[in-house]
Amino acid sequence: MIRDVAYRLVVEEKDGVYVASFPSLRGCHTWGKTFEQAVNNAEEALAVYMETLVANGDAIPTETSVGRPISLGVVVRAPIPA
């Protein structure tokens, strides 16, 4: 079974670079020289993160972050156990 999963992406400028992270996904973060590059890199990081979870038989996390409104979401298709 496949389901759509959305995660909040936070992009912040720090020391001249843009740091992108998914608060609900521990360790899933990246950066870029521009905002756009950080977002593109975040999409790639999220895909690899999910592929790794699936390959290891780990559960797909649910979105748990609260707070600021979502300004950008990245949706990936993820298998769920039957």
Backbone as a printed PyTorch tensor [residue, N CA C, xyz], in Angstrom:
tensor([[[ 0.8500, -1.1720,  0.0000],
         [ 0.0000,  0.0000,  0.0000],
         [ 0.8960,  1.2360,  0.0000]],

        [[ 0.4930,  2.2590, -0.7230],
         [ 1.2270,  3.5180, -0.8260],
         [ 0.3360,  4.6320, -0.2930]],

        [[ 0.9430,  5.5520,  0.4460],
         [ 0.1890,  6.7120,  0.9310],
         [ 1.0280,  7.9620,  0.7260]],

        [[ 0.3740,  9.1000,  0.6310],
         [ 1.0770, 10.3750,  0.5410],
         [ 1.3850, 10.8490,  1.9480]],

        [[ 2.5970, 11.3210,  2.1530],
         [ 3.0410, 11.8210,  3.4400],
         [ 3.6270, 13.2020,  3.2200]],

        [[ 3.2230, 14.1820,  4.0150],
         [ 3.7560, 15.5380,  3.8950],
         [ 4.5110, 15.8960,  5.1630]],

        [[ 5.6540, 16.5480,  4.9960],
         [ 6.4740, 16.9780,  6.1180],
         [ 6.7670, 18.4610,  5.9980]],

        [[ 6.7930, 19.1360,  7.1330],
         [ 7.1170, 20.5570,  7.1530],
         [ 8.6180, 20.7190,  6.9300]],

        [[ 8.9760, 21.6130,  6.0180],
         [10.3680, 21.9310,  5.7210],
         [10.6570, 23.3340,  6.2510]],

        [[11.7190, 23.4610,  7.0130],
         [12.1320, 24.7620,  7.5320],
         [13.4490, 25.1310,  6.8650]],

        [[13.4950, 26.3250,  6.2820],
         [14.7300, 26.8250,  5.6530],
         [15.0820, 28.1360,  6.3450]],

        [[16.3020, 28.1850,  6.8970],
         [16.7590, 29.3670,  7.6080],
         [18.1230, 29.7960,  7.0790]],

        [[18.3210, 31.1070,  6.9750],
         [19.6200, 31.6350,  6.5550],
         [20.5170, 31.7260,  7.7880]],

        [[21.7000, 31.1180,  7.6910],
         [22.6690, 31.1410,  8.7870],
         [24.0690, 31.3070,  8.2110]],

        [[24.7300, 32.3410,  8.6310],
         [26.1240, 32.5700,  8.2390],
         [26.3360, 32.5200,  6.7300]],

        [[25.4050, 33.0900,  5.9690],
         [25.5640, 33.1950,  4.5280],
         [25.1450, 31.9840,  3.7140]],

        [[24.6140, 30.9580,  4.3790],
         [24.0760, 29.7940,  3.6670],
         [22.6640, 29.5230,  4.1720]],

        [[21.9350, 28.7050,  3.4550],
         [20.5660, 28.3530,  3.8300],
         [20.5440, 26.9100,  4.3140]],

        [[20.0870, 26.7460,  5.5420],
         [20.0100, 25.4300,  6.1740],
         [18.5640, 24.9590,  6.1010]],

        [[18.3600, 23.7630,  5.5640],
         [17.0200, 23.1960,  5.4050],
         [16.8960, 21.9470,  6.2630]],

        [[15.7910, 21.8520,  6.9930],
         [15.5830, 20.6750,  7.8340],
         [14.1020, 20.3260,  7.9110]],

        [[13.8510, 19.0710,  8.2270],
         [12.5060, 18.5710,  8.4510],
         [12.3970, 18.2790,  9.9420]],

        [[11.7250, 19.1360, 10.7290],
         [11.6890, 18.9710, 12.1740],
         [11.1910, 17.5960, 12.6370]],

        [[10.3280, 16.9760, 11.9120],
         [ 9.7880, 15.6730, 12.3090],
         [10.6900, 14.5060, 11.9330]],

        [[11.7540, 14.7630, 11.1820],
         [12.6280, 13.6980, 10.7050],
         [14.0300, 13.9140, 11.2560]],

        [[14.3190, 13.2900, 12.3560],
         [15.6060, 13.4640, 13.0310],
         [16.7640, 13.1370, 12.0730]],

        [[17.6570, 14.0940, 11.9320],
         [18.8390, 13.8860, 11.1080],
         [18.6570, 14.1780,  9.6330]],

        [[17.4600, 14.5520,  9.2150],
         [17.2240, 14.8440,  7.7960],
         [17.3460, 16.3530,  7.5850]],

        [[18.5480, 16.7720,  7.1990],
         [18.8000, 18.1820,  6.9620],
         [19.8950, 18.3340,  5.9170]],

        [[19.9560, 19.5130,  5.3460],
         [20.9430, 19.8120,  4.3080],
         [21.1100, 21.3230,  4.2370]],

        [[21.8090, 21.7960,  3.2260],
         [22.0130, 23.2330,  3.0730],
         [22.2270, 23.5770,  1.6090]],

        [[22.2480, 24.8700,  1.3210],
         [22.5500, 25.3470, -0.0230],
         [23.0290, 26.7800,  0.0340]],

        [[23.6880, 27.2020, -1.0150],
         [24.1710, 28.5840, -1.0840],
         [23.0260, 29.5670, -1.3020]],

        [[21.9290, 29.0810, -1.9060],
         [20.7370, 29.8980, -2.1170],
         [19.5370, 29.1720, -1.5110]],

        [[18.4480, 29.9140, -1.3230],
         [17.2210, 29.3120, -0.8070],
         [16.7670, 28.1750, -1.7160]],

        [[16.7720, 28.4420, -3.0190],
         [16.3210, 27.4530, -3.9890],
         [17.1830, 26.1930, -3.9600]],

        [[18.4950, 26.3690, -3.8410],
         [19.3970, 25.2230, -3.7690],
         [19.1350, 24.4160, -2.4960]],

        [[18.8710, 25.0940, -1.3950],
         [18.5760, 24.4000, -0.1400],
         [17.2920, 23.5770, -0.2660]],

        [[16.2790, 24.1330, -0.9220],
         [15.0200, 23.4100, -1.1140],
         [15.2380, 22.1950, -2.0220]],

        [[15.9660, 22.3810, -3.1170],
         [16.2500, 21.2490, -4.0140],
         [17.0320, 20.1600, -3.2900]],

        [[18.0280, 20.5680, -2.5090],
         [18.8130, 19.5980, -1.7560],
         [17.9470, 18.8940, -0.7050]],

        [[16.9980, 19.6200, -0.1210],
         [16.0960, 19.0290,  0.8690],
         [15.2080, 17.9550,  0.2330]],

        [[14.7570, 18.2030, -0.9840],
         [13.9550, 17.1910, -1.6800],
         [14.7680, 15.9180, -1.8820]],

        [[16.0120, 16.0690, -2.2870],
         [16.8790, 14.9080, -2.4740],
         [17.1630, 14.2110, -1.1420]],

        [[17.4340, 14.9990, -0.1020],
         [17.7080, 14.4240,  1.2230],
         [16.4940, 13.6530,  1.7340]],

        [[15.3070, 14.1850,  1.5180],
         [14.0870, 13.5130,  1.9630],
         [13.8980, 12.1930,  1.2290]],

        [[14.1400, 12.1850, -0.0670],
         [13.9940, 10.9490, -0.8440],
         [14.9580,  9.8760, -0.3490]],

        [[16.2160, 10.2490, -0.1220],
         [17.2090,  9.2830,  0.3630],
         [16.8530,  8.8230,  1.7740]],

        [[16.4030,  9.7340,  2.6090],
         [16.0030,  9.4080,  3.9750],
         [14.9030,  8.3460,  3.9580]],

        [[13.8800,  8.5680,  3.1260],
         [12.7600,  7.6230,  3.0480],
         [13.2070,  6.2780,  2.4620]],

        [[14.0160,  6.3240,  1.4200],
         [14.5190,  5.0800,  0.8270],
         [15.3020,  4.2710,  1.8550]],

        [[16.0780,  4.9510,  2.6820],
         [16.8620,  4.2700,  3.7190],
         [15.9570,  3.6420,  4.7670]],

        [[14.9180,  4.3690,  5.1860],
         [13.9710,  3.8040,  6.1470],
         [13.3390,  2.5320,  5.5990]],

        [[12.8780,  2.6010,  4.3540],
         [12.2240,  1.4410,  3.7280],
         [13.2030,  0.2820,  3.6050]],

        [[14.4250,  0.5580,  3.1430],
         [15.4300, -0.4950,  2.9690],
         [15.7660, -1.1860,  4.2850]],

        [[15.7020, -0.4310,  5.3850],
         [16.0150, -1.0010,  6.6950],
         [14.7900, -1.5570,  7.4140]],

        [[13.6310, -1.4480,  6.7820],
         [12.4030, -1.9470,  7.4000],
         [11.9080, -1.0870,  8.5490]],

        [[12.3550,  0.1640,  8.6050],
         [11.9360,  1.0720,  9.6640],
         [10.5970,  1.7230,  9.3270]],

        [[ 9.8800,  2.1440, 10.3520],
         [ 8.5790,  2.7960, 10.1730],
         [ 8.7530,  4.1780,  9.5520]],

        [[ 7.7800,  4.5860,  8.7520],
         [ 7.7610,  5.9250,  8.1750],
         [ 7.1850,  6.8600,  9.2300]],

        [[ 7.9490,  7.8780,  9.6540],
         [ 7.4600,  8.7830, 10.7020],
         [ 6.2580,  9.6070, 10.2410]],

        [[ 5.4650, 10.0320, 11.2020],
         [ 4.3640, 10.9400, 10.9070],
         [ 4.8180, 12.3640, 11.2100]],

        [[ 4.1530, 13.3200, 10.6140],
         [ 4.4620, 14.7310, 10.8570],
         [ 4.0630, 15.0590, 12.2940]],

        [[ 5.0120, 15.5570, 13.0740],
         [ 4.7340, 15.8580, 14.4750],
         [ 5.0070, 17.3040, 14.8400]],

        [[ 5.6140, 18.0620, 13.9400],
         [ 5.9880, 19.4310, 14.2900],
         [ 4.7560, 20.3260, 14.3310]],

        [[ 4.8060, 21.2610, 15.2330],
         [ 3.7450, 22.2550, 15.3650],
         [ 4.4010, 23.6180, 15.4320]],

        [[ 3.6190, 24.6420, 15.3770],
         [ 4.1870, 25.9850, 15.4810],
         [ 3.8210, 26.8130, 14.2810]],

        [[ 4.8410, 27.3840, 13.6610],
         [ 4.6120, 28.2790, 12.5320],
         [ 3.8250, 27.5800, 11.4290]],

        [[ 3.0290, 28.3470, 10.7000],
         [ 2.3120, 27.7430,  9.5600],
         [ 3.2940, 27.1410,  8.5590]],

        [[ 2.8510, 26.1310,  7.8700],
         [ 3.6890, 25.4870,  6.8540],
         [ 3.8160, 26.4370,  5.6760]],

        [[ 5.0550, 26.7490,  5.3180],
         [ 5.2690, 27.6200,  4.1720],
         [ 5.6490, 26.8260,  2.9340]],

        [[ 6.1450, 25.5980,  3.1470],
         [ 6.5280, 24.7680,  2.0330],
         [ 6.4600, 23.3230,  2.4950]],

        [[ 5.8390, 22.4870,  1.7370],
         [ 5.7970, 21.0740,  2.0790],
         [ 6.3360, 20.2640,  0.9160]],

        [[ 7.0200, 19.2000,  1.2320],
         [ 7.5300, 18.2760,  0.2310],
         [ 6.7950, 16.9550,  0.4480]],

        [[ 6.1490, 16.4480, -0.5810],
         [ 5.3630, 15.2290, -0.4670],
         [ 6.1190, 14.0810, -1.1350]],

        [[ 6.1910, 12.9740, -0.4340],
         [ 6.8150, 11.7830, -1.0120],
         [ 5.8260, 10.6250, -0.8940]],

        [[ 5.9490,  9.6500, -1.7690],
         [ 5.1270,  8.4580, -1.6870],
         [ 5.9110,  7.4240, -0.8940]],

        [[ 5.2560,  6.8570,  0.0990],
         [ 5.9250,  5.9130,  0.9740],
         [ 5.0540,  4.6800,  1.1880]],

        [[ 5.6500,  3.5030,  1.1300],
         [ 4.8810,  2.2780,  1.3970],
         [ 4.5520,  2.1890,  2.8870]],

        [[ 3.3850,  1.6760,  3.2000],
         [ 3.0190,  1.4360,  4.5830],
         [ 2.7140, -0.0400,  4.7410]],

        [[ 3.0210, -0.5760,  5.9000],
         [ 2.7710, -2.0090,  6.1070],
         [ 1.2810, -2.3220,  6.0500]],

        [[ 0.9530, -3.4870,  5.5340],
         [-0.4540, -3.8890,  5.4080],
         [-1.0240, -4.2990,  6.7400]]])
